Amino acid sequence: MSTLTVPPQVPSVAEDCEQLRKAFGGWGTNEGLIISVLAHRNADQRKLIRQTYAETYGEDLLKVLDKELSNDFERVVLLWTLEPAERDAYLANEATKKWTSSNQVLMEIASTRSSRQLLLARQAYHVRFKRSIEEDVAYHTTGDFRKLLLPLVSSYRYEGDEVNMNLAKSEAKILHEKISQKAYNHDDLIRVLATRSKAQINATLNHYKNEFGNDMNKDLKRDPKDEYLALLRATVKCLTCPERYFEKVLRLAINKRGTDEGALSRVVTTRAEVDMKIIKDQYQKRNSVPLECAIDKDTGGDYEKMLLALVGHGDA
């Protein structure tokens, strides 16, 4: 499911660090060399490169990259070089400082990571920002957004496949009742989405459709312009079929009105080692264009090369 390509014979970590040092030397930065190393190493290998680089040269690799690179290429390389939990903490913190679509980034991190991954992100947030993600989300959000996001980022869901069908039936009925009453911010609706295991939620939503004739998300579309309902629908999608959610984020990021590089970089760096292959299939199915072609058409230079390498494009 990962699109990351690691060579069969990986050079030693000392060699990788030497190559990166060489890329930063001389009159200009050798971006191609940086891509050839970092874009083809997995999370454990990148962590070791950072540690060894600091031990060997007495410098933090992230700070060197920040100094040597610029613009969208700098951001995608920095995001990729961070450990997954650090990256999630960084993205979450960045999201708390913005408004509008930033709510979606917080929800995305909370709903598409495993319980352990979310816990590690929360711990990384403590270390980096000397605060908890919960207190920042509570401080920077209001109303229904806070009511939904706070329990989502605090969640530690059961990860097993076991499902209670009686519970699925009764909670499907509760969800339908609350949605019919337009009580979209009701405690029970949020409780189900924020605490139940993903397997249990899937069973509940399957029962919802069988019993009431519609997908729950279709019933939540009654007011397409309502931002809170949009976030609620995105939460359901992230919990039940994340590949469809990420395909849509990519589709909206790469469009005729201009590219949203922030969203494009975020999805590629966070999903390349997870499920980018499935997201790519979904993208091609939905848009009749391979993701690589869309990236090639909408981006350029080293930024494009880095993205193409991460999504598994053969020549990158």
Solvent accessible surface area in square Angstrom, and as a share of the most:
residue,aa,sasa,rsa
1,M,135,0.60
2,S,44,0.28
3,T,8,0.05
4,L,27,0.13
5,T,68,0.40
6,V,52,0.30
7,P,49,0.31
8,P,135,0.85
9,Q,159,0.71
10,V,55,0.32
11,P,53,0.33
12,S,58,0.37
13,V,42,0.24
14,A,62,0.48
15,E,93,0.41
16,D,4,0.02
17,C,1,0.01
18,E,100,0.45
19,Q,57,0.25
20,L,0,0.00
21,R,94,0.34
22,K,128,0.54
23,A,0,0.00
24,F,22,0.09
25,G,37,0.35
26,G,79,0.76
27,W,266,0.93
28,G,52,0.50
29,T,28,0.16
30,N,77,0.39
31,E,51,0.23
32,G,42,0.41
33,L,36,0.18
34,I,0,0.00
35,I,11,0.06
36,S,59,0.38
37,V,5,0.03
38,L,1,0.00
39,A,0,0.00
40,H,28,0.12
41,R,9,0.03
42,N,52,0.27
43,A,23,0.18
44,D,113,0.59
45,Q,48,0.21
46,R,3,0.01
47,K,84,0.35
48,L,92,0.46
49,I,2,0.01
50,R,44,0.16
51,Q,83,0.37
52,T,23,0.13
53,Y,0,0.00
54,A,44,0.34
55,E,142,0.64
56,T,82,0.48
57,Y,63,0.24
58,G,67,0.64
59,E,62,0.28
60,D,59,0.31
61,L,1,0.01
62,L,27,0.13
63,K,149,0.63
64,V,10,0.06
65,L,0,0.00
66,D,79,0.41
67,K,153,0.65
68,E,52,0.24
69,L,12,0.06
70,S,65,0.42
71,N,126,0.65
72,D,51,0.26
73,F,17,0.07
74,E,32,0.14
75,R,61,0.22
76,V,0,0.00
77,V,0,0.00
78,L,37,0.18
79,L,2,0.01
80,W,0,0.00
81,T,2,0.01
82,L,10,0.05
83,E,57,0.25
84,P,60,0.38
85,A,23,0.18
86,E,43,0.19
87,R,11,0.04
88,D,8,0.04
89,A,1,0.01
90,Y,66,0.25
91,L,3,0.02
92,A,1,0.01
93,N,5,0.03
94,E,39,0.18
95,A,5,0.04
96,T,6,0.03
97,K,141,0.60
98,K,122,0.52
99,W,121,0.42
100,T,86,0.50
101,S,79,0.51
102,S,7,0.05
103,N,7,0.03
104,Q,61,0.27
105,V,20,0.11
106,L,3,0.02
107,M,0,0.00
108,E,0,0.00
109,I,3,0.01
110,A,3,0.03
111,S,0,0.00
112,T,15,0.08
113,R,17,0.06
114,S,37,0.24
115,S,7,0.05
116,R,150,0.55
117,Q,84,0.37
118,L,5,0.03
119,L,55,0.27
120,L,62,0.31
121,A,1,0.01
122,R,41,0.15
123,Q,86,0.38
124,A,17,0.13
125,Y,0,0.00
126,H,92,0.41
127,V,109,0.62
128,R,116,0.42
129,F,36,0.15
130,K,163,0.69
131,R,99,0.36
132,S,24,0.15
133,I,4,0.02
134,E,40,0.18
135,E,92,0.41
136,D,9,0.04
137,V,0,0.00
138,A,29,0.23
139,Y,173,0.66
140,H,74,0.33
141,T,4,0.02
142,T,80,0.47
143,G,55,0.53
144,D,48,0.25
145,F,34,0.14
146,R,95,0.35
147,K,80,0.34
148,L,0,0.00
149,L,0,0.00
150,L,53,0.27
151,P,46,0.29
152,L,0,0.00
153,V,1,0.01
154,S,45,0.29
155,S,12,0.08
156,Y,141,0.54
157,R,16,0.06
158,Y,127,0.48
159,E,106,0.47
160,G,21,0.21
161,D,127,0.66
162,E,121,0.54
163,V,56,0.32
164,N,78,0.40
165,M,111,0.49
166,N,120,0.62
167,L,47,0.23
168,A,0,0.00
169,K,110,0.47
170,S,54,0.35
171,E,4,0.02
172,A,0,0.00
173,K,128,0.54
174,I,50,0.25
175,L,0,0.00
176,H,53,0.24
177,E,77,0.34
178,K,26,0.11
179,I,1,0.01
180,S,59,0.38
181,Q,111,0.49
182,K,132,0.56
183,A,25,0.19
184,Y,29,0.11
185,N,57,0.29
186,H,62,0.28
187,D,90,0.46
188,D,41,0.21
189,L,0,0.00
190,I,9,0.04
191,R,84,0.31
192,V,1,0.01
193,L,0,0.00
194,A,2,0.02
195,T,75,0.44
196,R,65,0.24
197,S,9,0.06
198,K,57,0.24
199,A,29,0.22
200,Q,11,0.05
201,I,1,0.01
202,N,55,0.28
203,A,12,0.10
204,T,1,0.00
205,L,24,0.12
206,N,93,0.48
207,H,31,0.14
208,Y,0,0.00
209,K,99,0.42
210,N,127,0.65
211,E,107,0.48
212,F,65,0.27
213,G,58,0.55
214,N,52,0.26
215,D,72,0.37
216,M,4,0.02
217,N,32,0.16
218,K,131,0.56
219,D,11,0.06
220,L,0,0.00
221,K,117,0.50
222,R,126,0.46
223,D,67,0.35
224,P,93,0.59
225,K,187,0.79
226,D,51,0.26
227,E,106,0.48
228,Y,16,0.06
229,L,2,0.01
230,A,42,0.32
231,L,8,0.04
232,L,0,0.00
233,R,33,0.12
234,A,13,0.10
235,T,0,0.00
236,V,7,0.04
237,K,42,0.18
238,C,1,0.01
239,L,4,0.02
240,T,37,0.21
241,C,26,0.15
242,P,35,0.22
243,E,44,0.20
244,R,116,0.42
245,Y,7,0.02
246,F,0,0.00
247,E,5,0.02
248,K,87,0.37
249,V,13,0.07
250,L,0,0.00
251,R,55,0.20
252,L,98,0.49
253,A,2,0.01
254,I,17,0.09
255,N,44,0.22
256,K,207,0.88
257,R,210,0.77
258,G,41,0.39
259,T,29,0.17
260,D,73,0.38
261,E,57,0.26
262,G,30,0.29
263,A,10,0.08
264,L,0,0.00
265,S,1,0.01
266,R,20,0.07
267,V,0,0.00
268,V,0,0.00
269,T,1,0.01
270,T,9,0.05
271,R,9,0.03
272,A,0,0.00
273,E,52,0.23
274,V,60,0.34
275,D,11,0.06
276,M,0,0.00
277,K,107,0.45
278,I,63,0.32
279,I,0,0.00
280,K,36,0.15
281,D,93,0.48
282,Q,40,0.18
283,Y,9,0.04
284,Q,89,0.40
285,K,166,0.70
286,R,134,0.49
287,N,40,0.21
288,S,98,0.63
289,V,62,0.35
290,P,47,0.29
291,L,2,0.01
292,E,28,0.13
293,C,69,0.41
294,A,10,0.08
295,I,0,0.00
296,D,80,0.41
297,K,179,0.76
298,D,46,0.24
299,T,21,0.12
300,G,42,0.40
301,G,51,0.49
302,D,43,0.22
303,Y,16,0.06
304,E,28,0.13
305,K,110,0.47
306,M,0,0.00
307,L,0,0.00
308,L,15,0.08
309,A,1,0.01
310,L,0,0.00
311,V,0,0.00
312,G,26,0.25
313,H,66,0.29
314,G,76,0.73
315,D,134,0.70
316,A,39,0.30
